[in-house]
Amino acid sequence: MLLDQDQDQEQVEGRAVQVSEVTVSFFGFRAKSHDRTGFSALKHMYRDHPVLVRCLCTYLGAMWTVTLAVTALNLL
């Protein structure tokens, strides 16, 4: 989801709303929050949505573990 800077700051009941986005691929992610990207964005998202960030990190850890296990089995 791509948004212009004008669309990032919306007004809800007189307060500015910050848009955070996470794009998940098979072996990685791209996060953007508070005009930051990567792990810095995850730190900001963790304050508001800790379960979401923990699930994302668990998913990525599991995918890399499975990949390493399959690779190790194929090399032996």
HTML snippet that shows the backbone in 3Dmol.js (N, CA, C, O; Angstrom):
<script src="https://3Dmol.org/build/3Dmol-min.js"></script>
<div id="view" style="width:600px;height:400px;position:relative"></div>
<script>
const pdb = `
ATOM      1  N   MET A   1       0.851  -1.167   0.000  1.00  0.00           N
ATOM      2  CA  MET A   1       0.000   0.000   0.000  1.00  0.00           C
ATOM      3  C   MET A   1       0.900   1.234   0.000  1.00  0.00           C
ATOM      4  O   MET A   1       1.695   1.427   0.920  1.00  0.00           O
ATOM      5  N   LEU A   2       0.779   2.037  -0.993  1.00  0.00           N
ATOM      6  CA  LEU A   2       1.570   3.249  -1.090  1.00  0.00           C
ATOM      7  C   LEU A   2       0.660   4.455  -0.886  1.00  0.00           C
ATOM      8  O   LEU A   2      -0.418   4.546  -1.473  1.00  0.00           O
ATOM      9  N   LEU A   3       1.106   5.357  -0.061  1.00  0.00           N
ATOM     10  CA  LEU A   3       0.318   6.554   0.226  1.00  0.00           C
ATOM     11  C   LEU A   3       1.182   7.788   0.023  1.00  0.00           C
ATOM     12  O   LEU A   3       2.388   7.757   0.271  1.00  0.00           O
ATOM     13  N   ASP A   4       0.571   8.869  -0.427  1.00  0.00           N
ATOM     14  CA  ASP A   4       1.274  10.135  -0.500  1.00  0.00           C
ATOM     15  C   ASP A   4       1.417  10.705   0.905  1.00  0.00           C
ATOM     16  O   ASP A   4       0.702  10.308   1.825  1.00  0.00           O
ATOM     17  N   GLN A   5       2.340  11.630   1.057  1.00  0.00           N
ATOM     18  CA  GLN A   5       2.522  12.264   2.361  1.00  0.00           C
ATOM     19  C   GLN A   5       1.249  12.984   2.796  1.00  0.00           C
ATOM     20  O   GLN A   5       0.962  13.059   3.991  1.00  0.00           O
ATOM     21  N   ASP A   6       0.479  13.516   1.841  1.00  0.00           N
ATOM     22  CA  ASP A   6      -0.762  14.213   2.192  1.00  0.00           C
ATOM     23  C   ASP A   6      -1.785  13.249   2.773  1.00  0.00           C
ATOM     24  O   ASP A   6      -2.582  13.630   3.631  1.00  0.00           O
ATOM     25  N   GLN A   7      -1.768  12.007   2.313  1.00  0.00           N
ATOM     26  CA  GLN A   7      -2.727  11.034   2.791  1.00  0.00           C
ATOM     27  C   GLN A   7      -2.293  10.410   4.118  1.00  0.00           C
ATOM     28  O   GLN A   7      -3.125   9.858   4.838  1.00  0.00           O
ATOM     29  N   ASP A   8      -0.981  10.490   4.458  1.00  0.00           N
ATOM     30  CA  ASP A   8      -0.507   9.902   5.705  1.00  0.00           C
ATOM     31  C   ASP A   8      -1.145  10.562   6.925  1.00  0.00           C
ATOM     32  O   ASP A   8      -1.520   9.879   7.878  1.00  0.00           O
ATOM     33  N   GLN A   9      -1.267  11.863   6.896  1.00  0.00           N
ATOM     34  CA  GLN A   9      -1.805  12.596   8.036  1.00  0.00           C
ATOM     35  C   GLN A   9      -3.282  12.880   7.801  1.00  0.00           C
ATOM     36  O   GLN A   9      -3.631  13.844   7.120  1.00  0.00           O
ATOM     37  N   GLU A  10      -4.125  12.069   8.345  1.00  0.00           N
ATOM     38  CA  GLU A  10      -5.558  12.286   8.265  1.00  0.00           C
ATOM     39  C   GLU A  10      -6.032  12.869   9.591  1.00  0.00           C
ATOM     40  O   GLU A  10      -5.354  12.753  10.612  1.00  0.00           O
ATOM     41  N   GLN A  11      -7.175  13.481   9.561  1.00  0.00           N
ATOM     42  CA  GLN A  11      -7.732  14.056  10.772  1.00  0.00           C
ATOM     43  C   GLN A  11      -8.900  13.208  11.256  1.00  0.00           C
ATOM     44  O   GLN A  11      -9.851  12.972  10.510  1.00  0.00           O
ATOM     45  N   VAL A  12      -8.831  12.754  12.491  1.00  0.00           N
ATOM     46  CA  VAL A  12      -9.915  12.015  13.118  1.00  0.00           C
ATOM     47  C   VAL A  12     -10.217  12.709  14.435  1.00  0.00           C
ATOM     48  O   VAL A  12      -9.387  12.732  15.344  1.00  0.00           O
ATOM     49  N   GLU A  13     -11.397  13.266  14.526  1.00  0.00           N
ATOM     50  CA  GLU A  13     -11.832  13.989  15.721  1.00  0.00           C
ATOM     51  C   GLU A  13     -10.824  15.060  16.129  1.00  0.00           C
ATOM     52  O   GLU A  13     -10.572  15.259  17.318  1.00  0.00           O
ATOM     53  N   GLY A  14     -10.251  15.745  15.150  1.00  0.00           N
ATOM     54  CA  GLY A  14      -9.336  16.839  15.436  1.00  0.00           C
ATOM     55  C   GLY A  14      -7.910  16.433  15.726  1.00  0.00           C
ATOM     56  O   GLY A  14      -7.071  17.292  15.997  1.00  0.00           O
ATOM     57  N   ARG A  15      -7.610  15.134  15.675  1.00  0.00           N
ATOM     58  CA  ARG A  15      -6.241  14.670  15.949  1.00  0.00           C
ATOM     59  C   ARG A  15      -5.650  14.084  14.677  1.00  0.00           C
ATOM     60  O   ARG A  15      -6.367  13.503  13.862  1.00  0.00           O
ATOM     61  N   ALA A  16      -4.345  14.237  14.509  1.00  0.00           N
ATOM     62  CA  ALA A  16      -3.658  13.660  13.358  1.00  0.00           C
ATOM     63  C   ALA A  16      -3.474  12.161  13.585  1.00  0.00           C
ATOM     64  O   ALA A  16      -3.180  11.720  14.696  1.00  0.00           O
ATOM     65  N   VAL A  17      -3.649  11.394  12.523  1.00  0.00           N
ATOM     66  CA  VAL A  17      -3.502   9.945  12.591  1.00  0.00           C
ATOM     67  C   VAL A  17      -2.276   9.553  11.781  1.00  0.00           C
ATOM     68  O   VAL A  17      -2.146   9.942  10.621  1.00  0.00           O
ATOM     69  N   GLN A  18      -1.390   8.794  12.377  1.00  0.00           N
ATOM     70  CA  GLN A  18      -0.194   8.310  11.695  1.00  0.00           C
ATOM     71  C   GLN A  18      -0.486   6.939  11.107  1.00  0.00           C
ATOM     72  O   GLN A  18      -0.996   6.064  11.808  1.00  0.00           O
ATOM     73  N   VAL A  19      -0.176   6.737   9.846  1.00  0.00           N
ATOM     74  CA  VAL A  19      -0.406   5.463   9.173  1.00  0.00           C
ATOM     75  C   VAL A  19       0.853   4.616   9.276  1.00  0.00           C
ATOM     76  O   VAL A  19       1.949   5.068   8.946  1.00  0.00           O
ATOM     77  N   SER A  20       0.684   3.395   9.732  1.00  0.00           N
ATOM     78  CA  SER A  20       1.780   2.430   9.771  1.00  0.00           C
ATOM     79  C   SER A  20       1.460   1.322   8.787  1.00  0.00           C
ATOM     80  O   SER A  20       0.304   0.922   8.648  1.00  0.00           O
ATOM     81  N   GLU A  21       2.481   0.824   8.105  1.00  0.00           N
ATOM     82  CA  GLU A  21       2.247  -0.247   7.149  1.00  0.00           C
ATOM     83  C   GLU A  21       3.330  -1.310   7.276  1.00  0.00           C
ATOM     84  O   GLU A  21       4.495  -1.016   7.545  1.00  0.00           O
ATOM     85  N   VAL A  22       2.911  -2.548   7.074  1.00  0.00           N
ATOM     86  CA  VAL A  22       3.827  -3.681   7.085  1.00  0.00           C
ATOM     87  C   VAL A  22       3.520  -4.522   5.859  1.00  0.00           C
ATOM     88  O   VAL A  22       2.375  -4.913   5.632  1.00  0.00           O
ATOM     89  N   THR A  23       4.549  -4.798   5.070  1.00  0.00           N
ATOM     90  CA  THR A  23       4.426  -5.675   3.922  1.00  0.00           C
ATOM     91  C   THR A  23       5.236  -6.927   4.228  1.00  0.00           C
ATOM     92  O   THR A  23       6.449  -6.858   4.432  1.00  0.00           O
ATOM     93  N   VAL A  24       4.562  -8.064   4.259  1.00  0.00           N
ATOM     94  CA  VAL A  24       5.216  -9.324   4.612  1.00  0.00           C
ATOM     95  C   VAL A  24       5.408 -10.153   3.358  1.00  0.00           C
ATOM     96  O   VAL A  24       4.462 -10.383   2.604  1.00  0.00           O
ATOM     97  N   SER A  25       6.637 -10.603   3.138  1.00  0.00           N
ATOM     98  CA  SER A  25       6.906 -11.539   2.057  1.00  0.00           C
ATOM     99  C   SER A  25       7.274 -12.881   2.691  1.00  0.00           C
ATOM    100  O   SER A  25       7.209 -13.040   3.910  1.00  0.00           O
ATOM    101  N   PHE A  26       7.657 -13.834   1.859  1.00  0.00           N
ATOM    102  CA  PHE A  26       7.913 -15.168   2.378  1.00  0.00           C
ATOM    103  C   PHE A  26       9.073 -15.195   3.372  1.00  0.00           C
ATOM    104  O   PHE A  26       8.992 -15.887   4.386  1.00  0.00           O
ATOM    105  N   PHE A  27      10.146 -14.458   3.101  1.00  0.00           N
ATOM    106  CA  PHE A  27      11.323 -14.493   3.963  1.00  0.00           C
ATOM    107  C   PHE A  27      11.688 -13.154   4.590  1.00  0.00           C
ATOM    108  O   PHE A  27      12.792 -13.006   5.114  1.00  0.00           O
ATOM    109  N   GLY A  28      10.802 -12.190   4.552  1.00  0.00           N
ATOM    110  CA  GLY A  28      11.152 -10.905   5.125  1.00  0.00           C
ATOM    111  C   GLY A  28       9.951 -10.006   5.281  1.00  0.00           C
ATOM    112  O   GLY A  28       8.809 -10.432   5.113  1.00  0.00           O
ATOM    113  N   PHE A  29      10.219  -8.763   5.604  1.00  0.00           N
ATOM    114  CA  PHE A  29       9.151  -7.783   5.788  1.00  0.00           C
ATOM    115  C   PHE A  29       9.691  -6.405   5.463  1.00  0.00           C
ATOM    116  O   PHE A  29      10.901  -6.185   5.413  1.00  0.00           O
ATOM    117  N   ARG A  30       8.775  -5.489   5.246  1.00  0.00           N
ATOM    118  CA  ARG A  30       9.100  -4.083   5.074  1.00  0.00           C
ATOM    119  C   ARG A  30       8.106  -3.317   5.921  1.00  0.00           C
ATOM    120  O   ARG A  30       6.896  -3.428   5.721  1.00  0.00           O
ATOM    121  N   ALA A  31       8.603  -2.548   6.857  1.00  0.00           N
ATOM    122  CA  ALA A  31       7.735  -1.807   7.770  1.00  0.00           C
ATOM    123  C   ALA A  31       8.022  -0.314   7.657  1.00  0.00           C
ATOM    124  O   ALA A  31       9.161   0.102   7.446  1.00  0.00           O
ATOM    125  N   LYS A  32       6.968   0.480   7.801  1.00  0.00           N
ATOM    126  CA  LYS A  32       7.104   1.932   7.808  1.00  0.00           C
ATOM    127  C   LYS A  32       6.142   2.503   8.836  1.00  0.00           C
ATOM    128  O   LYS A  32       4.942   2.229   8.802  1.00  0.00           O
ATOM    129  N   SER A  33       6.678   3.291   9.740  1.00  0.00           N
ATOM    130  CA  SER A  33       5.873   3.914  10.778  1.00  0.00           C
ATOM    131  C   SER A  33       6.596   5.151  11.282  1.00  0.00           C
ATOM    132  O   SER A  33       7.811   5.125  11.484  1.00  0.00           O
ATOM    133  N   HIS A  34       5.869   6.217  11.484  1.00  0.00           N
ATOM    134  CA  HIS A  34       6.431   7.471  11.979  1.00  0.00           C
ATOM    135  C   HIS A  34       7.633   7.906  11.132  1.00  0.00           C
ATOM    136  O   HIS A  34       8.652   8.344  11.667  1.00  0.00           O
ATOM    137  N   ASP A  35       7.504   7.780   9.816  1.00  0.00           N
ATOM    138  CA  ASP A  35       8.557   8.163   8.861  1.00  0.00           C
ATOM    139  C   ASP A  35       9.864   7.412   9.077  1.00  0.00           C
ATOM    140  O   ASP A  35      10.933   7.918   8.736  1.00  0.00           O
ATOM    141  N   ARG A  36       9.790   6.239   9.626  1.00  0.00           N
ATOM    142  CA  ARG A  36      10.961   5.377   9.797  1.00  0.00           C
ATOM    143  C   ARG A  36      10.670   4.031   9.155  1.00  0.00           C
ATOM    144  O   ARG A  36       9.511   3.671   8.944  1.00  0.00           O
ATOM    145  N   THR A  37      11.716   3.299   8.849  1.00  0.00           N
ATOM    146  CA  THR A  37      11.542   1.998   8.217  1.00  0.00           C
ATOM    147  C   THR A  37      12.320   0.932   8.978  1.00  0.00           C
ATOM    148  O   THR A  37      13.149   1.246   9.832  1.00  0.00           O
ATOM    149  N   GLY A  38      12.047  -0.321   8.662  1.00  0.00           N
ATOM    150  CA  GLY A  38      12.786  -1.448   9.231  1.00  0.00           C
ATOM    151  C   GLY A  38      12.497  -1.660  10.706  1.00  0.00           C
ATOM    152  O   GLY A  38      11.367  -1.511  11.171  1.00  0.00           O
ATOM    153  N   PHE A  39      13.558  -2.015  11.430  1.00  0.00           N
ATOM    154  CA  PHE A  39      13.408  -2.334  12.849  1.00  0.00           C
ATOM    155  C   PHE A  39      13.010  -1.118  13.676  1.00  0.00           C
ATOM    156  O   PHE A  39      12.343  -1.260  14.701  1.00  0.00           O
ATOM    157  N   SER A  40      13.407   0.063  13.248  1.00  0.00           N
ATOM    158  CA  SER A  40      13.000   1.279  13.949  1.00  0.00           C
ATOM    159  C   SER A  40      11.482   1.457  13.878  1.00  0.00           C
ATOM    160  O   SER A  40      10.853   1.874  14.850  1.00  0.00           O
ATOM    161  N   ALA A  41      10.903   1.136  12.724  1.00  0.00           N
ATOM    162  CA  ALA A  41       9.441   1.210  12.584  1.00  0.00           C
ATOM    163  C   ALA A  41       8.762   0.169  13.458  1.00  0.00           C
ATOM    164  O   ALA A  41       7.706   0.432  14.034  1.00  0.00           O
ATOM    165  N   LEU A  42       9.362  -1.015  13.560  1.00  0.00           N
ATOM    166  CA  LEU A  42       8.781  -2.048  14.428  1.00  0.00           C
ATOM    167  C   LEU A  42       8.775  -1.624  15.890  1.00  0.00           C
ATOM    168  O   LEU A  42       7.848  -1.958  16.627  1.00  0.00           O
ATOM    169  N   LYS A  43       9.793  -0.895  16.314  1.00  0.00           N
ATOM    170  CA  LYS A  43       9.818  -0.396  17.689  1.00  0.00           C
ATOM    171  C   LYS A  43       8.645   0.544  17.937  1.00  0.00           C
ATOM    172  O   LYS A  43       8.017   0.487  18.994  1.00  0.00           O
ATOM    173  N   HIS A  44       8.345   1.409  16.968  1.00  0.00           N
ATOM    174  CA  HIS A  44       7.205   2.319  17.120  1.00  0.00           C
ATOM    175  C   HIS A  44       5.889   1.546  17.095  1.00  0.00           C
ATOM    176  O   HIS A  44       4.978   1.844  17.867  1.00  0.00           O
ATOM    177  N   MET A  45       5.789   0.557  16.212  1.00  0.00           N
ATOM    178  CA  MET A  45       4.561  -0.239  16.137  1.00  0.00           C
ATOM    179  C   MET A  45       4.368  -1.087  17.386  1.00  0.00           C
ATOM    180  O   MET A  45       3.233  -1.352  17.784  1.00  0.00           O
ATOM    181  N   TYR A  46       5.451  -1.510  18.003  1.00  0.00           N
ATOM    182  CA  TYR A  46       5.368  -2.359  19.190  1.00  0.00           C
ATOM    183  C   TYR A  46       4.643  -1.649  20.334  1.00  0.00           C
ATOM    184  O   TYR A  46       3.970  -2.291  21.141  1.00  0.00           O
ATOM    185  N   ARG A  47       4.781  -0.342  20.399  1.00  0.00           N
ATOM    186  CA  ARG A  47       4.113   0.420  21.472  1.00  0.00           C
ATOM    187  C   ARG A  47       2.592   0.331  21.367  1.00  0.00           C
ATOM    188  O   ARG A  47       1.897   0.263  22.381  1.00  0.00           O
ATOM    189  N   ASP A  48       2.076   0.330  20.128  1.00  0.00           N
ATOM    190  CA  ASP A  48       0.626   0.302  19.934  1.00  0.00           C
ATOM    191  C   ASP A  48       0.082  -1.103  19.690  1.00  0.00           C
ATOM    192  O   ASP A  48      -1.049  -1.404  20.071  1.00  0.00           O
ATOM    193  N   HIS A  49       0.875  -1.957  19.061  1.00  0.00           N
ATOM    194  CA  HIS A  49       0.405  -3.286  18.655  1.00  0.00           C
ATOM    195  C   HIS A  49       1.462  -4.353  18.966  1.00  0.00           C
ATOM    196  O   HIS A  49       2.053  -4.914  18.044  1.00  0.00           O
ATOM    197  N   PRO A  50       1.707  -4.642  20.247  1.00  0.00           N
ATOM    198  CA  PRO A  50       2.776  -5.598  20.585  1.00  0.00           C
ATOM    199  C   PRO A  50       2.493  -7.016  20.089  1.00  0.00           C
ATOM    200  O   PRO A  50       3.429  -7.725  19.720  1.00  0.00           O
ATOM    201  N   VAL A  51       1.245  -7.442  20.071  1.00  0.00           N
ATOM    202  CA  VAL A  51       0.936  -8.805  19.626  1.00  0.00           C
ATOM    203  C   VAL A  51       1.230  -8.956  18.138  1.00  0.00           C
ATOM    204  O   VAL A  51       1.764  -9.981  17.714  1.00  0.00           O
ATOM    205  N   LEU A  52       0.891  -7.961  17.354  1.00  0.00           N
ATOM    206  CA  LEU A  52       1.151  -7.996  15.915  1.00  0.00           C
ATOM    207  C   LEU A  52       2.643  -8.111  15.627  1.00  0.00           C
ATOM    208  O   LEU A  52       3.051  -8.916  14.789  1.00  0.00           O
ATOM    209  N   VAL A  53       3.449  -7.326  16.304  1.00  0.00           N
ATOM    210  CA  VAL A  53       4.899  -7.350  16.076  1.00  0.00           C
ATOM    211  C   VAL A  53       5.490  -8.673  16.540  1.00  0.00           C
ATOM    212  O   VAL A  53       6.372  -9.215  15.873  1.00  0.00           O
ATOM    213  N   ARG A  54       5.028  -9.202  17.660  1.00  0.00           N
ATOM    214  CA  ARG A  54       5.529 -10.499  18.125  1.00  0.00           C
ATOM    215  C   ARG A  54       5.160 -11.618  17.165  1.00  0.00           C
ATOM    216  O   ARG A  54       5.975 -12.503  16.907  1.00  0.00           O
ATOM    217  N   CYS A  55       3.946 -11.591  16.635  1.00  0.00           N
ATOM    218  CA  CYS A  55       3.534 -12.610  15.654  1.00  0.00           C
ATOM    219  C   CYS A  55       4.367 -12.507  14.383  1.00  0.00           C
ATOM    220  O   CYS A  55       4.747 -13.528  13.810  1.00  0.00           O
ATOM    221  N   LEU A  56       4.653 -11.295  13.939  1.00  0.00           N
ATOM    222  CA  LEU A  56       5.469 -11.093  12.750  1.00  0.00           C
ATOM    223  C   LEU A  56       6.875 -11.647  12.959  1.00  0.00           C
ATOM    224  O   LEU A  56       7.401 -12.346  12.093  1.00  0.00           O
ATOM    225  N   CYS A  57       7.477 -11.345  14.087  1.00  0.00           N
ATOM    226  CA  CYS A  57       8.827 -11.841  14.374  1.00  0.00           C
ATOM    227  C   CYS A  57       8.836 -13.363  14.536  1.00  0.00           C
ATOM    228  O   CYS A  57       9.783 -14.020  14.101  1.00  0.00           O
ATOM    229  N   THR A  58       7.816 -13.921  15.143  1.00  0.00           N
ATOM    230  CA  THR A  58       7.718 -15.375  15.291  1.00  0.00           C
ATOM    231  C   THR A  58       7.571 -16.046  13.933  1.00  0.00           C
ATOM    232  O   THR A  58       8.216 -17.061  13.669  1.00  0.00           O
ATOM    233  N   TYR A  59       6.733 -15.491  13.075  1.00  0.00           N
ATOM    234  CA  TYR A  59       6.544 -16.027  11.729  1.00  0.00           C
ATOM    235  C   TYR A  59       7.857 -16.032  10.950  1.00  0.00           C
ATOM    236  O   TYR A  59       8.223 -17.035  10.338  1.00  0.00           O
ATOM    237  N   LEU A  60       8.559 -14.903  10.978  1.00  0.00           N
ATOM    238  CA  LEU A  60       9.803 -14.815  10.231  1.00  0.00           C
ATOM    239  C   LEU A  60      10.867 -15.745  10.803  1.00  0.00           C
ATOM    240  O   LEU A  60      11.617 -16.364  10.050  1.00  0.00           O
ATOM    241  N   GLY A  61      10.936 -15.848  12.117  1.00  0.00           N
ATOM    242  CA  GLY A  61      11.877 -16.770  12.741  1.00  0.00           C
ATOM    243  C   GLY A  61      11.589 -18.215  12.374  1.00  0.00           C
ATOM    244  O   GLY A  61      12.510 -18.989  12.111  1.00  0.00           O
ATOM    245  N   ALA A  62      10.315 -18.581  12.354  1.00  0.00           N
ATOM    246  CA  ALA A  62       9.933 -19.941  11.983  1.00  0.00           C
ATOM    247  C   ALA A  62      10.259 -20.227  10.524  1.00  0.00           C
ATOM    248  O   ALA A  62      10.745 -21.312  10.206  1.00  0.00           O
ATOM    249  N   MET A  63      10.003 -19.280   9.636  1.00  0.00           N
ATOM    250  CA  MET A  63      10.293 -19.492   8.221  1.00  0.00           C
ATOM    251  C   MET A  63      11.789 -19.672   7.984  1.00  0.00           C
ATOM    252  O   MET A  63      12.189 -20.536   7.204  1.00  0.00           O
ATOM    253  N   TRP A  64      12.613 -18.876   8.639  1.00  0.00           N
ATOM    254  CA  TRP A  64      14.063 -19.016   8.460  1.00  0.00           C
ATOM    255  C   TRP A  64      14.569 -20.301   9.099  1.00  0.00           C
ATOM    256  O   TRP A  64      15.504 -20.909   8.580  1.00  0.00           O
ATOM    257  N   THR A  65      13.979 -20.732  10.214  1.00  0.00           N
ATOM    258  CA  THR A  65      14.383 -21.991  10.846  1.00  0.00           C
ATOM    259  C   THR A  65      14.062 -23.175   9.944  1.00  0.00           C
ATOM    260  O   THR A  65      14.886 -24.075   9.786  1.00  0.00           O
ATOM    261  N   VAL A  66      12.886 -23.181   9.357  1.00  0.00           N
ATOM    262  CA  VAL A  66      12.507 -24.258   8.436  1.00  0.00           C
ATOM    263  C   VAL A  66      13.430 -24.252   7.223  1.00  0.00           C
ATOM    264  O   VAL A  66      13.870 -25.309   6.772  1.00  0.00           O
ATOM    265  N   THR A  67      13.722 -23.080   6.699  1.00  0.00           N
ATOM    266  CA  THR A  67      14.610 -22.984   5.540  1.00  0.00           C
ATOM    267  C   THR A  67      16.001 -23.517   5.867  1.00  0.00           C
ATOM    268  O   THR A  67      16.581 -24.263   5.078  1.00  0.00           O
ATOM    269  N   LEU A  68      16.531 -23.146   7.009  1.00  0.00           N
ATOM    270  CA  LEU A  68      17.853 -23.641   7.406  1.00  0.00           C
ATOM    271  C   LEU A  68      17.852 -25.142   7.649  1.00  0.00           C
ATOM    272  O   LEU A  68      18.818 -25.826   7.309  1.00  0.00           O
ATOM    273  N   ALA A  69      16.778 -25.660   8.233  1.00  0.00           N
ATOM    274  CA  ALA A  69      16.697 -27.101   8.482  1.00  0.00           C
ATOM    275  C   ALA A  69      16.632 -27.879   7.160  1.00  0.00           C
ATOM    276  O   ALA A  69      17.305 -28.900   7.013  1.00  0.00           O
ATOM    277  N   VAL A  70      15.848 -27.417   6.221  1.00  0.00           N
ATOM    278  CA  VAL A  70      15.752 -28.089   4.916  1.00  0.00           C
ATOM    279  C   VAL A  70      17.088 -28.022   4.178  1.00  0.00           C
ATOM    280  O   VAL A  70      17.516 -29.001   3.567  1.00  0.00           O
ATOM    281  N   THR A  71      17.733 -26.882   4.237  1.00  0.00           N
ATOM    282  CA  THR A  71      19.047 -26.732   3.589  1.00  0.00           C
ATOM    283  C   THR A  71      20.084 -27.647   4.225  1.00  0.00           C
ATOM    284  O   THR A  71      20.878 -28.272   3.522  1.00  0.00           O
ATOM    285  N   ALA A  72      20.080 -27.729   5.548  1.00  0.00           N
ATOM    286  CA  ALA A  72      21.028 -28.599   6.241  1.00  0.00           C
ATOM    287  C   ALA A  72      20.784 -30.070   5.905  1.00  0.00           C
ATOM    288  O   ALA A  72      21.739 -30.826   5.723  1.00  0.00           O
ATOM    289  N   LEU A  73      19.533 -30.480   5.821  1.00  0.00           N
ATOM    290  CA  LEU A  73      19.207 -31.867   5.468  1.00  0.00           C
ATOM    291  C   LEU A  73      19.643 -32.197   4.035  1.00  0.00           C
ATOM    292  O   LEU A  73      20.085 -33.312   3.757  1.00  0.00           O
ATOM    293  N   ASN A  74      19.516 -31.236   3.145  1.00  0.00           N
ATOM    294  CA  ASN A  74      19.910 -31.453   1.757  1.00  0.00           C
ATOM    295  C   ASN A  74      21.425 -31.499   1.585  1.00  0.00           C
ATOM    296  O   ASN A  74      21.927 -32.156   0.673  1.00  0.00           O
ATOM    297  N   LEU A  75      22.144 -30.813   2.443  1.00  0.00           N
ATOM    298  CA  LEU A  75      23.619 -30.804   2.350  1.00  0.00           C
ATOM    299  C   LEU A  75      24.238 -32.051   2.955  1.00  0.00           C
ATOM    300  O   LEU A  75      25.347 -32.435   2.581  1.00  0.00           O
ATOM    301  N   LEU A  76      23.544 -32.685   3.878  1.00  0.00           N
ATOM    302  CA  LEU A  76      24.113 -33.878   4.532  1.00  0.00           C
ATOM    303  C   LEU A  76      23.915 -35.116   3.747  1.00  0.00           C
ATOM    304  O   LEU A  76      24.339 -36.190   4.172  1.00  0.00           O
TER     305      LEU A  76
END
`;
const viewer = $3Dmol.createViewer("view");
viewer.addModel(pdb, "pdb");
viewer.setStyle({}, {cartoon: {color: "spectrum"}});
viewer.zoomTo();
viewer.render();
</script>
